[in-house]
Amino acid sequence: MNQPQAGLRHSIVLRRRPDGMPSMADFEMVQEPIPTPAMGEVVTRTLYLSIDPYMRGRLSDRKSYATPVQIGEAVTGETVGEVVASADPGFAVGDIAVGGRGWQSHVLSKAAALTRIPKGDAPLSTYLGVLGMPGVTAYSGMTDIGQAKEGETVLISAASGAVGSVAGQIAKRAGAHVVGIAGGPDKCLFVQERLGFDACIDHRSMDLGAAIADACPRGVDVYFENVGGAVQQAAFASMNMFGRIIMCGMVAQYNDAEFPPGPNLGFMVAKRVRMQGLLVFDKPERFAEWRTLAAPWVADGSLAYRETIIDGLERAPDALAMVLGGDNFGKMIVRVASL
Protein backbone atom coordinates (compact mmCIF):
# COMPACT_ATOMS: atom_id res chain seq x y z
CA MET A 1 0.00 0.00 0.00
CA ASN A 2 1.31 3.46 -0.90
CA GLN A 3 2.72 5.63 1.88
CA PRO A 4 0.64 8.77 2.60
CA GLN A 5 2.01 12.16 1.57
CA ALA A 6 1.43 15.39 3.45
CA GLY A 7 -1.06 17.93 2.06
CA LEU A 8 -3.28 15.37 0.33
CA ARG A 9 -6.36 13.38 1.27
CA HIS A 10 -5.56 9.70 1.71
CA SER A 11 -8.34 7.19 1.13
CA ILE A 12 -8.31 3.41 1.42
CA VAL A 13 -10.49 2.13 -1.40
CA LEU A 14 -11.76 -1.31 -2.30
CA ARG A 15 -9.52 -2.85 -4.96
CA ARG A 16 -11.32 -6.20 -5.21
CA ARG A 17 -14.00 -8.04 -3.29
CA PRO A 18 -12.48 -10.27 -0.61
CA ASP A 19 -12.77 -14.03 -0.80
CA GLY A 20 -13.11 -15.03 2.84
CA MET A 21 -11.05 -13.03 5.33
CA PRO A 22 -10.13 -9.57 3.95
CA SER A 23 -6.43 -8.95 3.33
CA MET A 24 -4.27 -5.94 2.47
CA ALA A 25 -4.32 -7.01 -1.19
CA ASP A 26 -8.07 -6.28 -1.34
CA PHE A 27 -7.46 -2.56 -0.76
CA GLU A 28 -5.27 0.25 -2.00
CA MET A 29 -4.51 3.77 -0.83
CA VAL A 30 -5.23 6.62 -3.22
CA GLN A 31 -4.19 10.24 -2.75
CA GLU A 32 -5.91 13.36 -4.06
CA PRO A 33 -6.40 17.02 -3.15
CA ILE A 34 -8.35 17.70 0.04
CA PRO A 35 -11.91 18.59 -1.05
CA THR A 36 -13.52 22.00 -0.65
CA PRO A 37 -16.98 21.97 0.95
CA ALA A 38 -20.01 23.31 -0.89
CA MET A 39 -22.88 25.01 0.92
CA GLY A 40 -24.12 22.81 3.76
CA GLU A 41 -20.98 20.67 3.78
CA VAL A 42 -18.07 20.23 6.16
CA VAL A 43 -14.59 18.73 5.83
CA THR A 44 -13.23 16.96 8.89
CA ARG A 45 -9.68 15.76 9.53
CA THR A 46 -10.01 12.23 10.82
CA LEU A 47 -8.68 11.66 14.32
CA TYR A 48 -10.20 8.24 15.03
CA LEU A 49 -11.72 5.65 12.70
CA SER A 50 -14.16 3.02 13.94
CA ILE A 51 -13.68 -0.60 12.84
CA ASP A 52 -16.81 -2.73 13.12
CA PRO A 53 -17.92 -6.22 12.02
CA TYR A 54 -20.67 -4.86 9.74
CA MET A 55 -17.97 -3.54 7.39
CA ARG A 56 -17.37 -7.05 6.07
CA GLY A 57 -20.88 -7.14 4.63
CA ARG A 58 -20.31 -3.85 2.83
CA LEU A 59 -17.33 -5.40 1.00
CA SER A 60 -19.54 -8.06 -0.61
CA ASP A 61 -21.93 -7.47 -3.46
CA ARG A 62 -24.75 -9.63 -2.14
CA LYS A 63 -28.04 -7.95 -1.31
CA SER A 64 -28.19 -6.55 2.21
CA TYR A 65 -29.74 -3.73 4.23
CA ALA A 66 -26.99 -1.35 3.08
CA THR A 67 -25.47 -0.51 -0.31
CA PRO A 68 -22.15 -2.34 -0.85
CA VAL A 69 -18.91 -0.42 -1.21
CA GLN A 70 -18.13 -0.23 -4.93
CA ILE A 71 -14.76 -1.10 -6.46
CA GLY A 72 -12.59 2.01 -6.32
CA GLU A 73 -14.73 3.59 -3.59
CA ALA A 74 -13.52 4.49 -0.10
CA VAL A 75 -14.53 1.90 2.48
CA THR A 76 -17.32 2.96 4.84
CA GLY A 77 -16.41 3.75 8.44
CA GLU A 78 -17.58 6.17 11.11
CA THR A 79 -15.04 8.74 12.28
CA VAL A 80 -14.38 11.34 14.93
CA GLY A 81 -12.76 14.31 13.25
CA GLU A 82 -11.74 17.94 13.62
CA VAL A 83 -13.49 20.43 11.36
CA VAL A 84 -10.90 21.99 9.04
CA ALA A 85 -13.28 23.65 6.55
CA SER A 86 -16.96 24.50 6.88
CA ALA A 87 -19.60 25.91 4.56
CA ASP A 88 -22.35 25.50 7.13
CA PRO A 89 -23.17 27.91 9.98
CA GLY A 90 -23.60 25.03 12.41
CA PHE A 91 -19.90 24.11 12.39
CA ALA A 92 -16.77 26.17 12.87
CA VAL A 93 -13.17 25.28 12.18
CA GLY A 94 -11.81 23.51 15.25
CA ASP A 95 -15.09 21.85 16.23
CA ILE A 96 -15.00 18.10 16.86
CA ALA A 97 -17.66 16.01 15.16
CA VAL A 98 -18.66 12.37 14.94
CA GLY A 99 -20.32 10.80 11.93
CA GLY A 100 -18.02 11.40 8.95
CA ARG A 101 -17.99 8.04 7.20
CA GLY A 102 -15.00 6.79 5.28
CA TRP A 103 -11.55 5.22 5.54
CA GLN A 104 -10.06 8.63 4.76
CA SER A 105 -7.73 11.19 6.29
CA HIS A 106 -10.22 13.95 5.40
CA VAL A 107 -13.96 13.33 5.03
CA LEU A 108 -16.38 15.55 3.12
CA SER A 109 -19.80 15.31 4.80
CA LYS A 110 -23.19 16.93 4.82
CA ALA A 111 -23.33 18.99 7.98
CA ALA A 112 -26.69 17.41 8.81
CA ALA A 113 -24.99 14.01 9.03
CA LEU A 114 -22.55 15.14 11.73
CA THR A 115 -22.93 15.60 15.47
CA ARG A 116 -20.73 18.03 17.38
CA ILE A 117 -19.18 16.48 20.47
CA PRO A 118 -17.68 18.28 23.48
CA LYS A 119 -13.98 18.41 24.16
CA GLY A 120 -12.81 17.15 27.52
CA ASP A 121 -15.99 15.46 28.79
CA ALA A 122 -14.79 11.99 27.72
CA PRO A 123 -11.98 10.62 25.55
CA LEU A 124 -12.88 11.38 21.94
CA SER A 125 -12.47 7.72 20.99
CA THR A 126 -15.40 6.77 23.24
CA TYR A 127 -17.79 8.46 20.80
CA LEU A 128 -17.04 5.57 18.43
CA GLY A 129 -17.48 2.94 21.14
CA VAL A 130 -19.19 3.05 24.50
CA LEU A 131 -20.80 6.46 23.77
CA GLY A 132 -21.15 5.78 20.06
CA MET A 133 -22.86 3.35 17.73
CA PRO A 134 -21.93 0.17 19.67
CA GLY A 135 -23.16 1.61 22.96
CA VAL A 136 -26.38 2.81 21.35
CA THR A 137 -26.84 -0.60 19.74
CA ALA A 138 -26.63 -2.26 23.16
CA TYR A 139 -29.00 0.29 24.68
CA SER A 140 -31.56 0.04 21.89
CA GLY A 141 -31.39 -3.77 21.89
CA MET A 142 -31.99 -4.04 25.61
CA THR A 143 -34.55 -1.23 25.76
CA ASP A 144 -36.64 -2.06 22.71
CA ILE A 145 -36.32 -5.85 22.46
CA GLY A 146 -34.61 -7.51 25.42
CA GLN A 147 -36.37 -5.59 28.20
CA ALA A 148 -34.42 -7.43 30.89
CA LYS A 149 -36.08 -7.49 34.30
CA GLU A 150 -34.95 -8.08 37.85
CA GLY A 151 -34.43 -11.78 38.52
CA GLU A 152 -34.23 -12.80 34.85
CA THR A 153 -31.20 -14.44 33.24
CA VAL A 154 -29.51 -12.64 30.35
CA LEU A 155 -26.94 -14.32 28.10
CA ILE A 156 -24.59 -12.16 26.00
CA SER A 157 -22.39 -13.51 23.21
CA ALA A 158 -19.16 -11.63 22.34
CA ALA A 159 -19.44 -10.30 25.88
CA SER A 160 -16.05 -8.56 25.90
CA GLY A 161 -16.81 -6.74 22.64
CA ALA A 162 -17.98 -3.18 22.16
CA VAL A 163 -21.69 -4.05 22.02
CA GLY A 164 -21.85 -7.07 24.31
CA SER A 165 -19.91 -5.42 27.14
CA VAL A 166 -22.40 -2.55 27.32
CA ALA A 167 -25.48 -4.74 26.83
CA GLY A 168 -24.50 -6.87 29.81
CA GLN A 169 -23.90 -3.87 32.06
CA ILE A 170 -27.30 -2.45 31.14
CA ALA A 171 -28.90 -5.79 32.07
CA LYS A 172 -27.02 -5.80 35.40
CA ARG A 173 -28.39 -2.34 36.17
CA ALA A 174 -31.87 -3.79 35.61
CA GLY A 175 -31.21 -6.45 38.27
CA ALA A 176 -30.72 -9.42 35.94
CA HIS A 177 -28.37 -12.38 36.37
CA VAL A 178 -25.96 -11.82 33.47
CA VAL A 179 -23.78 -14.46 31.84
CA GLY A 180 -21.31 -13.67 29.08
CA ILE A 181 -19.70 -15.78 26.37
CA ALA A 182 -16.20 -14.73 25.25
CA GLY A 183 -13.09 -16.20 23.68
CA GLY A 184 -10.31 -17.17 26.05
CA PRO A 185 -9.53 -16.83 29.77
CA ASP A 186 -8.30 -13.22 29.61
CA LYS A 187 -11.51 -11.98 28.04
CA CYS A 188 -13.65 -14.04 30.42
CA LEU A 189 -11.75 -12.63 33.40
CA PHE A 190 -12.31 -9.09 32.12
CA VAL A 191 -16.04 -9.76 31.64
CA GLN A 192 -16.44 -10.95 35.22
CA GLU A 193 -14.02 -8.75 37.13
CA ARG A 194 -14.20 -5.45 35.22
CA LEU A 195 -17.66 -5.55 33.64
CA GLY A 196 -19.31 -7.19 36.63
CA PHE A 197 -21.07 -10.08 34.87
CA ASP A 198 -22.09 -12.93 37.16
CA ALA A 199 -20.29 -15.52 35.03
CA CYS A 200 -18.51 -15.86 31.70
CA ILE A 201 -18.14 -18.93 29.49
CA ASP A 202 -15.22 -19.53 27.15
CA HIS A 203 -16.84 -20.37 23.81
CA ARG A 204 -13.99 -22.81 23.19
CA SER A 205 -15.51 -25.09 25.85
CA MET A 206 -15.69 -28.72 24.81
CA ASP A 207 -19.41 -28.79 25.58
CA LEU A 208 -20.72 -25.26 25.20
CA GLY A 209 -24.33 -26.27 25.73
CA ALA A 210 -23.52 -27.89 29.07
CA ALA A 211 -21.48 -24.84 30.12
CA ILE A 212 -24.41 -22.53 29.36
CA ALA A 213 -26.82 -24.79 31.26
CA ASP A 214 -24.47 -24.80 34.25
CA ALA A 215 -24.07 -21.01 34.29
CA CYS A 216 -27.79 -20.42 33.65
CA PRO A 217 -29.51 -22.96 35.91
CA ARG A 218 -32.90 -21.25 35.48
CA GLY A 219 -32.53 -21.09 31.70
CA VAL A 220 -32.14 -17.97 29.55
CA ASP A 221 -34.78 -15.25 29.38
CA VAL A 222 -32.90 -12.83 27.12
CA TYR A 223 -30.19 -13.71 24.62
CA PHE A 224 -28.18 -10.95 22.91
CA GLU A 225 -26.81 -12.46 19.70
CA ASN A 226 -23.58 -11.11 18.24
CA VAL A 227 -21.84 -14.24 16.97
CA GLY A 228 -23.95 -16.91 15.25
CA GLY A 229 -22.65 -20.39 14.45
CA ALA A 230 -22.16 -22.94 17.21
CA VAL A 231 -22.56 -20.32 19.96
CA GLN A 232 -26.00 -19.44 18.62
CA GLN A 233 -27.14 -23.05 18.47
CA ALA A 234 -26.06 -23.69 22.05
CA ALA A 235 -27.73 -20.51 23.31
CA PHE A 236 -31.02 -21.19 21.53
CA ALA A 237 -31.26 -24.57 23.26
CA SER A 238 -31.37 -22.89 26.68
CA MET A 239 -34.15 -20.37 25.98
CA ASN A 240 -37.03 -20.13 28.45
CA MET A 241 -40.74 -19.76 27.82
CA PHE A 242 -41.54 -16.29 26.48
CA GLY A 243 -37.85 -15.49 26.10
CA ARG A 244 -36.53 -12.69 23.89
CA ILE A 245 -33.69 -12.97 21.39
CA ILE A 246 -31.98 -9.83 20.09
CA MET A 247 -30.45 -10.58 16.68
CA CYS A 248 -27.71 -7.97 16.47
CA GLY A 249 -24.94 -9.69 14.49
CA MET A 250 -23.38 -12.98 13.45
CA VAL A 251 -19.69 -12.19 13.06
CA ALA A 252 -18.71 -15.87 12.86
CA GLN A 253 -20.44 -16.08 9.48
CA TYR A 254 -19.48 -12.80 7.82
CA ASN A 255 -16.59 -14.25 5.80
CA ASP A 256 -18.70 -17.11 4.40
CA ALA A 257 -19.61 -16.84 0.72
CA GLU A 258 -23.06 -18.19 1.63
CA PHE A 259 -24.66 -18.30 5.05
CA PRO A 260 -24.98 -21.83 6.45
CA PRO A 261 -28.42 -23.43 6.89
CA GLY A 262 -30.23 -21.94 9.84
CA PRO A 263 -31.00 -23.76 13.08
CA ASN A 264 -34.28 -25.52 13.75
CA LEU A 265 -36.55 -22.78 15.09
CA GLY A 266 -39.34 -25.05 16.26
CA PHE A 267 -38.51 -24.17 19.85
CA MET A 268 -39.83 -20.64 19.21
CA VAL A 269 -43.36 -22.00 18.75
CA ALA A 270 -43.35 -24.31 21.76
CA LYS A 271 -41.73 -21.71 24.05
CA ARG A 272 -43.37 -18.64 22.44
CA VAL A 273 -39.98 -17.00 22.10
CA ARG A 274 -39.77 -13.59 20.43
CA MET A 275 -36.82 -13.02 18.07
CA GLN A 276 -36.20 -9.65 16.48
CA GLY A 277 -33.45 -8.21 14.31
CA LEU A 278 -31.75 -5.00 15.36
CA LEU A 279 -30.32 -2.15 13.28
CA VAL A 280 -29.27 0.77 15.41
CA PHE A 281 -30.28 3.41 12.87
CA ASP A 282 -33.96 2.36 13.00
CA LYS A 283 -34.32 4.60 16.05
CA PRO A 284 -31.88 7.50 15.65
CA GLU A 285 -33.34 9.23 18.71
CA ARG A 286 -31.61 6.59 20.86
CA PHE A 287 -28.20 8.20 20.16
CA ALA A 288 -28.95 11.39 22.10
CA GLU A 289 -30.79 9.45 24.81
CA TRP A 290 -27.88 7.09 25.37
CA ARG A 291 -25.19 9.77 25.43
CA THR A 292 -27.15 11.79 27.97
CA LEU A 293 -27.67 8.71 30.13
CA ALA A 294 -24.25 7.07 29.76
CA ALA A 295 -21.80 10.00 29.72
CA PRO A 296 -21.98 10.45 33.53
CA TRP A 297 -21.45 6.70 33.99
CA VAL A 298 -18.34 6.83 31.84
CA ALA A 299 -17.10 9.87 33.74
CA ASP A 300 -17.53 8.25 37.17
CA GLY A 301 -16.21 4.87 36.01
CA SER A 302 -19.40 2.92 36.68
CA LEU A 303 -19.77 2.02 32.99
CA ALA A 304 -16.67 0.06 32.05
CA TYR A 305 -15.26 -0.24 28.55
CA ARG A 306 -12.10 -1.36 26.79
CA GLU A 307 -10.54 -0.24 23.51
CA THR A 308 -7.93 -1.64 21.17
CA ILE A 309 -6.31 1.32 19.38
CA ILE A 310 -3.82 0.90 16.55
CA ASP A 311 -2.07 3.75 14.74
CA GLY A 312 -2.16 4.63 11.06
CA LEU A 313 -4.93 4.75 8.45
CA GLU A 314 -3.01 2.19 6.41
CA ARG A 315 -3.57 -0.32 9.25
CA ALA A 316 -7.37 -0.26 8.82
CA PRO A 317 -7.48 -3.51 6.76
CA ASP A 318 -5.41 -5.27 9.43
CA ALA A 319 -7.75 -3.95 12.11
CA LEU A 320 -10.81 -5.27 10.27
CA ALA A 321 -9.24 -8.71 9.93
CA MET A 322 -8.51 -8.68 13.67
CA VAL A 323 -12.16 -7.90 14.46
CA LEU A 324 -13.46 -10.63 12.16
CA GLY A 325 -11.00 -13.12 13.63
CA GLY A 326 -11.83 -12.21 17.24
CA ASP A 327 -8.29 -10.96 17.89
CA ASN A 328 -9.31 -7.55 19.22
CA PHE A 329 -10.15 -6.85 22.85
CA GLY A 330 -13.07 -4.47 23.24
CA LYS A 331 -13.78 -1.75 20.72
CA MET A 332 -11.38 -1.64 17.73
CA ILE A 333 -10.28 1.86 16.72
CA VAL A 334 -7.65 3.19 14.32
CA ARG A 335 -5.96 6.43 15.41
CA VAL A 336 -5.44 8.37 12.19
CA ALA A 337 -4.17 11.69 13.57
CA SER A 338 -3.86 13.69 16.79
CA LEU A 339 -5.19 17.09 17.79
N, C-alpha and C positions, 0 to 999 in steps of 0.2 A: 504494500500500500504506500502511496506517495507520502512524503513528509510534508506537513503543513508549512506554508510560507506566510510571513507576517503581512498584514494589510489586505488580505483576501478572505472571503468566506470559504470555509472548508465544509464540505458535505460528504457524508458517507452514503453512497447510493447503491441500489441493488444491481449487481452485475449479472446475476443469473439466479434462478429459483433453486433453493437448496434441496438436495436429495437427502433426507434424514436430518442429522444434526447440522446446523449452519456452521460454515467455516469461513476463514478470512478470504478464501478464494471466491466466495459468493458476493463479495462487496468490493467497491473501490472508492477511493477518495478523489473528489473533483474539487477544483479551486476556481473561483470566479470573483468578480468585484462584489463588495458588500452592497446589497440592494438599498435603494432610496424609497422610503415609504410614500405612498399616495395618501390622499385625504382619508382619514379614518383608520390608518395603518400605523404600526409601530415596529421598529427593529430592536430586538433584544440581543445582547451578547450573552451566550449561554455560559452559565456558571456550573450548573449541575444538570445531568441528563438521566432520566429515569429509565431503567431497564426492567421490563415486565414480561411474564410468560406470553401474554396475548400477542406480542410482536411476532411470534413464530407463525401464527395464523395469517398475519398480514403479508408474509413473504410467500405464501402459496397462492395459487390462482383459483382454488376451489371456492364455491359460493359460501359466503359467511355473512354475519351481521354487519361487517365493515368492508369497505372497498379495499382490495389488495394493493400493496405497493407495486407500482409498475416498474419494469426494467428501466434503469437510468434515473429513477426517482429517488429522492432522499427518503431513507427509512423513517417511519413514524415513531416519535417518542416525545413524551412530555418533558418540558424543561423548566427550570428556574433561571431567569436571566435578568440582566441589568439593561434598562432602556438606554440605548445609545442614539436613537433618532426617533422622533415622534411627529406625526402629522394628525394628532388627535388631542383635543384639549384635556382629556382625562388622564393623560400620561405625560410626565416630564422626564427629560434626560436625568438619569440617576435613580429613577424609581426601580424597584425590584418587582418583577411580575412572574406569575406561574401560569403555564398554559401553552406557551409556544411549543409547537410540535414538530420536531425533526431532529435527526442526527446531524446537526449543523452547529458551526461555531457562532453563527448569527442567523436568527430566525425572523422572517418577515411575517407578521401576523395582523389580523384584524384586531383592532383594539377591543372590540366587544368579546373576543375570545380569550382575553387575558384577565387575570385578577391580580390587583396590586396586593403585595404582602408586606407586613411591617418588618423593619430592620430591628434586630435585637431581641424580639420577643421569644424567638426559638431559633435554633440553627436553621439556616435556609434550606438545607437538604431535607428537613422533616416535612416540608411542603410537597415533597414527592413521595413520602412514605407515610408515617404515622398520622400526619396532618393533611395528607394528600389523597390521591385516588385510592390507594390500598386501604387506608384508614376509613375512608368514606364507604368503600365496598363492604368492609366488615360491619360498619355501623348500619348501613342500609339492609344488609343481609339479615342481621340479628333483629333489627327493628321491624322490618316489613314482612319477613318470612319466618325466621326462627322463633322470635318472641319467647325467648327462654324465660322460665319462671323459677322462683325459689323452690328448691327441692328436686328439680328436674336434672337429668344427666345430659350433658352436651359433649359431643365428640367432634374434634377439630382435626382435619388432616392438614399436612404441611404446617404444623402448629408453630414452628419457629420462623415461618415466613412472614412477609410484610402484612398479608391479610389475616392469616390464621392467628398470629400472635395477638392482634387487636381484637379479633372476634372472640377469642377465649377470655380475654380480660373483661370485655363487655358482659359476657355471660356470667363471669364470677361476680361482677358488680350487681347482677340481678339475683344472686343467691344460688346459682346452679352449681352442681358438681361437674367440674370440667376436666375432660381427659383429652390430651393431645396425642397426635401421631407424628413422629418426626424421624429423620434419618441419622442414626448414630447416637452414641452415648453423650457426646458433648452437646448436641442440640437438645436431647431429652433433658439433660441436667439444666440447661438454660430455661427450658419451658417450665420446669417445676420450680426451680429456685428463684429465677429472676421474674418470670411472668406470673408465677403464683398458681399455675394449674395444679389440680389435685393429683394428677398422675400423667405420665407420658409413656407411650409405647414406641419402641423402635420398630419401624415398619419392616426391618430385615428379620424380624422374629420368625422362627421356624414355623410356628402356627399362629398366624396373625389373628385369626378368628378367636382362638382360645384366649389370646392375650387381651383382646377387646372385651370378651365376656368376663374375664377375671377383673379387669379394671372398671367395668361397668356392670356390677352385679344386678342392678335393677333394670338393665337394658338401656337403650339410647332413645331419648326423646327428641333431640335435635342433632342433626349431623350437618356439619359445614364442609362441603365437598370442594377440595382444591386439586385433587390428584388424579382420580380415576383408577383404572386398572385393578390390580389385586386388592389394593387398599379399599377401593369402593365396594368390591364384592363382599369383603369381610365386614365392612361397616353396615351395609344394607342388611346383612343377616341378623344384626343385633337390634334392629329398629323395634320400638314399642308401638302399641296401639295408638293411633292418632298422632304419630310422630311427624316431624317436619324435616325435610331435606332441602338444604340450600345448595343449588347447583351453581357454583361460582366458576370453577375451572377444572380442567383435567390435564394437567401439565404432563403426566406420564404418557399421554397419547399424542402430543402435539407434533412430534417428529414423524409419526406414522403417515404413510401415503394415503391410507384409508383407515378410518376408525374401525376397531375390532367390533365383532357382534356384541350387542348390549347384553346386560345381565337379565335374568328372568325377573320381571317386575310383578309377578303374581302376588307377592307379599303385600304390595300396596293396596290391593283389593281387600284381602283378608284383614289387614291391620288398619285400613283406612288412612294410610300415610299420605301426606301432602308433599309433593315434590315440585319445586318451582325454580326455574332458571333466573339468574341475576345478572343484569348489566347495570353498572353503577350510573350510567348517564341517563337511565330511564327516569330518575328522580333527581334532577340537578340541584334542587333546593336542599338536598341532604349535605352538600358541600359546606355551605355556610353554617348550617346547624351543627355539623360535626366539629368544625374548627372552633366555633364558639364554646361548645361543650368540652372539647378535648384539650385545647390550648392550655388551660390552667392545670390540667392533669399532667401534661408534659412538663410544664414549668416546675411543678412541685415534686415530680418524680414518681407519682403514683400510677402513671401510664408508662409502662416500660416499652422500649423498642431497641432494635439493633440494626445497624447498617453495615454493609460491605461497600466501601468506596475505593474505586480504582481510578488512576489518573490517566487522562489523555483520551480525546475523542476517538483516536484510532484504535483504542482498546474496546470500543463498544461491541464489535462482533464477538470478541472473547468473553465479554461480560454476559452477553445473551446466551452463549453456549454454556457458561457456568450455571446460569439460572435454569436452563432446560435440563441440565444434568444433575441438578440438586447440589452443586458445589458451593453455592453462596450461603451465607449465614445472615438471615434477616433480609432487609431491603437492599437490593443491588442498585448502586448509583455510580455513574461515571462523573468525575470532577473534570470539567472541560477548561475552566479558567477560574481565577480568583478575583475578588474585588480589589 
